[in-house]
Amino acid sequence: MPRFVVLTGLPASGKSTIGRHLSDALMLPMLDKDEILEGLFADHGVGDSAHRNALSRMADMELETRAMTLPGAILVSWWRHPGSSVESGTPIGWLQSLQPNLVELHCRCCAEVACERFFARARHPGHLDGVRDRAKELARFRAFAALGPVVLGKVVEVDTELPLDIDRLIRAIAEA
């Protein structure tokens, strides 16, 4: 069984939800970048997009630092896809040092579903979700969805529009 499971996929594709299930089932800690970022919002306050981006980069570094001290973990973030021209997401270069003990679990759902979930969820105001334009986000989600998995090595895909079968998912991860 891999010691690190990296959850990838669109924002609101189900990464955190599945991550919590896997964390419990595999008895591995879960590190969620959004939780780290929200702790930084609590410490440094809410500001404009430049402030949010600065805190987001701090959260990226903290996620990496915490992960590198663990023998295994469930890692959840919106990861920077190597095929993207956009500088959005957590950098992935350091994840290669976790090989061969890493599996990428790609949470797949259509862009329209992810966008609806994105605007329906309630997150910390520091994320600045309230100022986002739905049509622009849907276009971004479609572009990101076309990129597919980050491909960090072994990839398991899960359709998050279907009910979760955690036992089947764990078997697929173990076989990867």
C-alpha positions in Angstrom: 0.0 0.0 0.0 1.4 3.4 -0.9 2.3 5.7 2.0 1.3 8.9 0.3 -2.0 9.5 -1.6 -2.1 12.8 -3.4 -5.6 13.9 -4.3 -5.9 15.9 -7.5 -8.8 17.3 -9.5 -10.8 20.4 -10.1 -11.7 22.7 -7.2 -14.8 21.2 -5.6 -14.3 17.9 -7.3 -14.5 16.0 -3.9 -10.8 15.9 -3.0 -11.3 16.9 0.7 -14.4 14.7 1.2 -12.7 11.6 -0.3 -9.4 12.5 1.5 -11.2 12.4 4.9 -12.7 8.9 4.1 -9.3 7.6 3.0 -7.6 9.1 6.0 -9.9 7.2 8.3 -9.8 4.0 6.3 -6.0 3.9 5.8 -5.2 5.4 9.2 -3.1 8.1 7.6 -3.1 11.8 8.6 -4.6 14.1 6.1 -3.0 17.4 5.2 -5.3 19.8 3.4 -3.8 23.0 2.1 -7.1 24.8 2.5 -7.1 24.0 6.2 -3.6 25.4 6.5 -4.5 28.5 4.5 -7.6 29.1 6.7 -5.3 29.0 9.7 -3.2 31.7 8.1 -6.3 33.8 7.5 -7.0 33.5 11.2 -3.5 34.7 12.0 -3.1 37.4 9.2 -6.6 38.4 8.4 -8.5 38.7 5.2 -7.3 41.0 2.4 -7.3 41.5 -1.3 -6.2 38.9 -3.9 -2.5 39.8 -3.5 -2.8 39.2 0.3 -4.6 35.9 -0.4 -2.0 34.8 -2.9 0.8 35.6 -0.5 -0.9 33.5 2.2 -1.5 30.8 -0.3 2.2 30.5 -1.1 2.9 30.4 2.6 0.4 27.5 3.0 2.1 25.7 0.1 5.4 25.8 1.9 3.8 24.7 5.2 2.0 21.8 3.4 5.4 20.6 2.0 7.2 21.0 5.3 4.6 19.0 7.2 4.4 16.3 4.6 8.1 15.8 4.5 8.2 15.1 8.2 5.7 12.2 7.9 6.1 8.6 6.8 2.8 8.8 5.0 -0.2 11.0 4.5 -3.2 11.9 2.4 -2.3 15.2 0.6 -5.1 17.5 -0.6 -4.7 20.6 -2.6 -5.4 22.3 -5.9 -2.1 21.3 -7.5 -0.3 23.2 -10.3 -0.7 21.1 -13.4 2.5 20.9 -15.5 0.5 21.3 -18.7 -1.2 24.6 -17.5 0.0 28.0 -18.6 -1.6 29.4 -15.4 0.6 29.8 -12.3 -2.3 28.6 -10.1 -2.1 25.9 -7.5 0.4 24.2 -5.2 3.7 23.5 -6.8 4.3 19.7 -7.4 8.1 19.4 -7.9 8.7 18.3 -4.3 6.2 15.4 -4.6 8.7 13.5 -6.7 10.8 12.9 -3.6 8.0 10.8 -2.2 8.3 8.3 -5.0 7.9 5.3 -5.2 5.6 5.5 -2.2 3.0 7.8 -3.9 -0.2 7.3 -5.7 -2.2 10.1 -7.4 -5.9 9.8 -6.8 -7.5 12.0 -9.5 -11.0 13.1 -8.5 -12.9 13.4 -11.8 -16.2 15.2 -12.5 -17.4 17.4 -15.2 -16.5 21.1 -15.1 -20.2 22.1 -14.8 -20.7 19.9 -11.7 -17.5 21.1 -10.1 -18.5 24.7 -10.8 -21.9 24.3 -9.2 -20.4 22.6 -6.1 -17.8 25.4 -6.0 -20.4 28.2 -5.8 -22.7 26.2 -3.5 -20.1 25.5 -0.8 -19.3 27.8 2.1 -15.6 28.5 2.7 -13.7 31.0 4.7 -14.2 34.5 3.3 -10.4 34.8 2.9 -10.7 32.6 -0.2 -12.5 35.5 -1.9 -15.0 33.1 -3.5 -17.7 35.7 -3.3 -16.0 38.0 -5.9 -15.6 35.3 -8.5 -17.6 35.4 -11.7 -19.5 32.1 -12.4 -19.0 32.2 -16.2 -15.3 32.9 -15.9 -14.9 30.1 -13.3 -16.7 27.7 -15.5 -14.4 28.5 -18.4 -11.4 28.0 -16.2 -12.8 24.7 -14.9 -13.3 23.5 -18.4 -9.7 24.4 -19.4 -8.3 22.7 -16.2 -10.5 19.6 -16.7 -9.1 19.1 -20.2 -5.6 18.7 -18.7 -6.6 15.6 -16.7 -4.5 14.1 -13.9 -1.2 15.8 -12.9 0.5 12.4 -13.5 2.8 12.2 -10.5 3.4 8.5 -11.2 0.8 5.8 -10.6 -2.7 7.3 -11.1 -6.1 6.0 -9.9 -9.2 7.8 -11.1 -12.4 8.1 -9.2 -15.6 9.5 -10.7 -16.9 11.9 -7.9 -20.3 12.2 -9.6 -21.0 8.7 -8.5 -21.5 7.4 -4.9 -18.2 6.6 -3.2 -17.3 2.9 -2.8 -14.4 3.3 -0.4 -13.5 -0.4 -0.3 -13.2 -0.5 -4.1 -11.2 2.7 -4.0 -8.8 1.3 -1.4 -8.3 -1.8 -3.5 -7.6 0.3 -6.6 -5.0 2.3 -4.7 -3.4 -0.8 -3.3 -3.1 -2.3 -6.8 -1.6 0.8 -8.3 
